[in-house]
Amino acid sequence: MVVNLSPETHQLIEKRMKASGFASADEAIRAALLSWEQAEAFDEFAPGELEALIAEGEESLKRDGPLTHEEVFGALRAELDARRQSK
């Protein structure tokens, strides 16, 4: 695939490569696309809701102690599934 970039976009990619230590433009663009996909996944939350949930989790950690990663990801999956079903 051949991609034509504006000079501004080329400069932006070069800047991100240097700042983040990417060895190639391909690596930088791949990371950007992954970030985009992750942002879309979190788009299920209302503005500020994810931050509130993180704060709630931090408070529960102080109160109840640490959770296993299975408990955390299981709860997140259940929440996302419930939201998708309600749409």
Helices and strands as residue ranges (DSSP letters): H 7-20, H 25-42, H 49-64, H 69-86
